[in-house]
C-alpha cells in the first residue's frame, strides 16, 4: 500500500545527468500527473518562465527556506495547483516558440486541474529547495542518484562546467547546508588546481552528502538509484509507483518498456508538447542496461580512480564502489 496522500504534488530532483527527466517521464506515464519541467532552472527555456513559476530565479541550485519563502511560497503554490499565468509569461517571453509553449501550458494545466491530476516537478535545480518544498508546499520527494563515475562522465561529454560559485553566492545555503564543504568549494572557485573531473566530483559529493541529511527531514523520501531502475525497469518502476500512490496500468508499462529498450535516436533532445505539459527533456529511447557501462568508453582508468577517490566518503552510503574495489559492475 502507498504511504503517501494520493493528491500530493511530486518533486523529482537530484544532480543534473542522474536521470531526473527519465524518471519523471516514466512517472508521467501513469496518466495521473502533469509534467512541469525545471521551473528553477535559471536558463530559459525551460526556466525563467513566470507563467509556470511567478518568481525570479536568481541562482542555479536556488536555496529556499522559511527565511526567504515570501518570494517563493505563493509562486510554488500556484504551480502545484496547476495555475498558469499566460499574460505574465508573454510579457517576458514572446517569441514564436514562447507563444506556442504558453498555449500548450495553459491547456495542459487547465486540463490537469479538471481531471484532478497532480503536479510533477522534474527539477534537479531544486535539490537544495527539496526540504522546504516538502514542508511548505506538500511535495512528495524523489531523489535520483547515479554512480558518480557515470555522472561525471556525462558532464564531461557534454562539456558542462559545474558553477560552484552559484552555491557560494547563497550565504544561507552555505550556512545551513554546505558548511562541511565550504573550504573545498572556495578553493575550487578561487582558481585552485582542480580540473573538470575534480569540480564535477565535488558537486556530486556536495549534493548527495546533503541529500543524506534529508533522510532525517523529509518524511517518505524516495532515493532511487539509476542503476537499480535500469537493470529491470518494469518491476523497479512498479515498486516506485506503488510507493508514490500511482497506478501502473498497461499504457504505463508499455511506455516504460519502449523507453528502455533501445533505439536509433539515442542522445536526441526533444521538445515534448502534450495535454500533460510541455518540456525540453532528455527523455529518449535507450538500452537501459547497456547505458550503465557507457562511462567505460569515455573515462581513462586514471579518471575513474580519481572520481572514486574524491567521492568515496559519500558514495559508500549509496552502495557505489570504493576506490580499492573492482570497478566491474
N, C-alpha and C positions, 0 to 999 in steps of 0.2 A: 504493500500500500504506500501511496505517496505520503511524504512527511510534510508537504507544503500546501498552502492555500492555492487552489486552482486559479484564482484571479490575480495573483501577484505578477507584476512585471518581472522580466527576466533580464539579467545582465550577463553577457558572456565577455570576459576580459582575460588579460594575460599580457604577454610581451608580443609585439608585432612579429609575425612569422612563426607563431606557435599554433596556427590553425584556428584562430578565433572565428574567421569567416566560414571556414568549412564546418565547424561545429554549429555555428549559428544557422547556416543554411540547412544543415541536416535536421535541426530542431524546428525550423520554419516549416519543413515538410509535413509536420503534424497537422497543418491546417488550422491551428489554434493560435498562431502568433502573427504579429505584424513586424516585419524586419525593419529595424532602423539602423542605418549604417554610420557608425563612428561620429556621433554628434560632438564629441570632444576632440576630434582631430583638428588641429589648428590650420590645416590646409583646406582650401576649397577647390573642387569638391573633395571629399564629402562633407567636411565640417564648415564652420563659419556660415551656417545656414539658419538664419533666425526663424524661418518657417518651422523648422524642426525643433530648434532649441533657442529660445529668446534670451540669450546670454552671450557675453563677449568672452570667447575662449582666448586666454592670454598666453598660455604655455602648452607645449607638448607635455603630456602626463600631468594635466591640471590637478592640483590638490584641492579637495573640497572637504570642509568640516563645518561644524556648527559655528565656528568663528567667522567664516565668510559666506555662510549659506544664504544671507539676504540676497545676494546676487544670483543664486542658483536654484533655490527651492521652488519658487513659482514656475521657473522655466522648466525644470525637470518634471514637476507635477503635471504641467500641460503636456509634455512629451509622452509620459507614460499613460496619460489619459487619451492619447491619440488626437490631440487638438493641434491642428496645423494652422499656421499663420501666413497665408499666401501673400497678403499685402506687405507684411514685414519682409518676407523673402524677396519679393520682386523689387522693393525699394533698394535692396542691397545688391541682389544678383538678378540681372535682367537680360542676359544673353539668350540666344535661341535655346541652348540646352537647358539653361536655368528655368525658362518658362515651361518647357516640357516636364522638367523634374518637378516643378511646383504643381502642375496639373496632376501628375501621377501621385504625388504625395497627398494632395488634397483628396483625391479619390480613394487612395489606399487607406489613409487614416479614417476617412468617413465610413467606408465600408467596414473597416475593422471595428469601429465603435458599434455600428449597427449589428454586427454579428457577435459581439461580445468577446472579441479576441484580445489577447494580452500583448503588450508591447514587448519586443525583444530588442534590447540594445546590444549590438555587436560592436564592442569598442575597447581595443587594447589600451587606448589612451586614457581610459577610465580606471586603470588598475589602482591608482592611489586615491581615487574617489570611491572605491567599492564599499568600504565600511559605512561611509556616510549615505550612499545610495541605498544600502540595506536598512540602516536605521531610520532614515528620514523620508525615503521615497518608497520603501517597502519592497525593494528588489530582492528576488532570489539571485544568488550569485554563483556563477560557474566560472572557474579559472582554468584556462588551458595551460598546460606545461609541456615542454618538448625538450628532449635531450639537448643540453647546451651546445654540444658539438654540432648537431644538425641545425640549431638555431643560428649560431654564429656563421656556419657555412652559408646559410640562406642570406644573411645580411651581407656577407662579403660578395656573394654572387650578384646581388642587386646594386652593389656599390653604396649601400646605406651607411651613413656615419652617425653613430649614436650622439644625440645632442645632450650630453651630460650636463652642460651649462643650464639647460632648461630645468633640471632638478634643483641645482644650487640657487637658481634665481627665485625660488619659492621658499622664503625663510621658515614659514610654518611647516612645510613639508620636511625640511631638514630637521627642524626642532622636534617634530612629533614622530617621524618615521625613520629618518636616514642618519641619525646620529652615529651608528656603528660604521657607516661607510663614508662619513664626511671627509676624512683626510684623504682617502683614496680618490674620491671624486674630485676634490680640489687639486690633487696632484695631476690627475689626468687632464683636467680642464686648463691648468696653468702651464701646459706645454711640456709635461714630463715625457719620458721616453716611451710611453705606451703607444702602441700601434693600433690598427683597427681590430685585430683579434683581441687585444687586451681590453679595449674600450667596450666592444660588444659583450665580451665575457663579464665585464664589470656590471654592465646594465642588466644582464641576465641574473647575476648574483644579487644585485640590489633589489630587483623586482621580486624574485622568488624568495629571498630572505625575508622581505616584508610580508609576502603572502603567507609565509609560515606562521607569522604572528596573527594573521586573520583567523586562523582556526579557533582561536580563543574569543574572537569578537563577533563573528558572523555565524549566526545560527543556521544550520543546514548548508553550510558552504560545500560546494562540489568542486573538488580539484580533480581534473581529468587529464590523464597523460595522453598525448598524441599517439604514442606508440601502442597503448592499450586499445584505443579506438581503431587503430589502423590494422592490427593483426586480424581481428574478426569483427568487422564493423557492425553487422546487424545485431548480434546479441549484445554487444557493448553499448550500442545506442539504445537498444530496447531497455536495458537496465537503467540507463540515464533518463530516458523518457519516463519510466515508472517513478523514479525518484523525484522528477520535476512535475509530476501530475499531468503528463501529456499522453494522449493515446497513440500507440504505434499501429496505425492501420495499414492496409495493403499498399496504398499510394505512398505512404511514408517509407515503407520498407523497400519498395521499388526505387524510390528516389535515392536511398542510401546505397543500394546495390549499383545503380547507374553511376553515382558519383565516385565510387571507389573501385570500379572495375577496369579502369584504364581507357585510353583513347588517344587519338592523334592530336588532340588540341591541348595537350598538357602545357601549362605555363601561360595560357592565354588569359588576359584580364578582360572581364566582361562587364558591361552595364546591364543590370537586371531591372526591368520595368514590369511590374505586375500589379495585380489588385492588392497584393500584400505590402507593397512598398517599392522603393526604388533605391538602387545602390550600385556602387562600383566595388566589386568584390573579387577576391582571389579564389572564389569557389570554382572548381573545374573538375573535369573527369580525370582521375588518376588511378594508377595501381597503388592502393594504399600500402600494401606490404612492400612492394619494390621501392616505394618512396622513402622507406625507413633507411635505406642504405645509400642514398644518393650522395651524402656527405663524404663517403669514402673516395669518390671520384674528384672531389673539389678541394679537399684539405690534405696537406702533407702530413706524414706521421708526426713531425715536429709541431705543427699547428694543433693537431688533435691533442697531443700531450700537453701543450700549453693551455688549451681550453680546459682540459680535465684538471690541471693543476690549479688554475685560477678560480674554478667554480666548485671545487671538491667539497668544501665545508657545507654548502647549501645543497648541492646536487645529491649528496648521500641521502638526505631526507626525502628525496623524491624517487629513490631507487635507481639512480644512474651510476655508472661505473666509477670507481675511484681511479686515480692516475695509475696505480700499480696493477690494476686488474686487466685481464684480457679484454681487448676492445671489441671482440666479436660479439654480436647480439643474438 
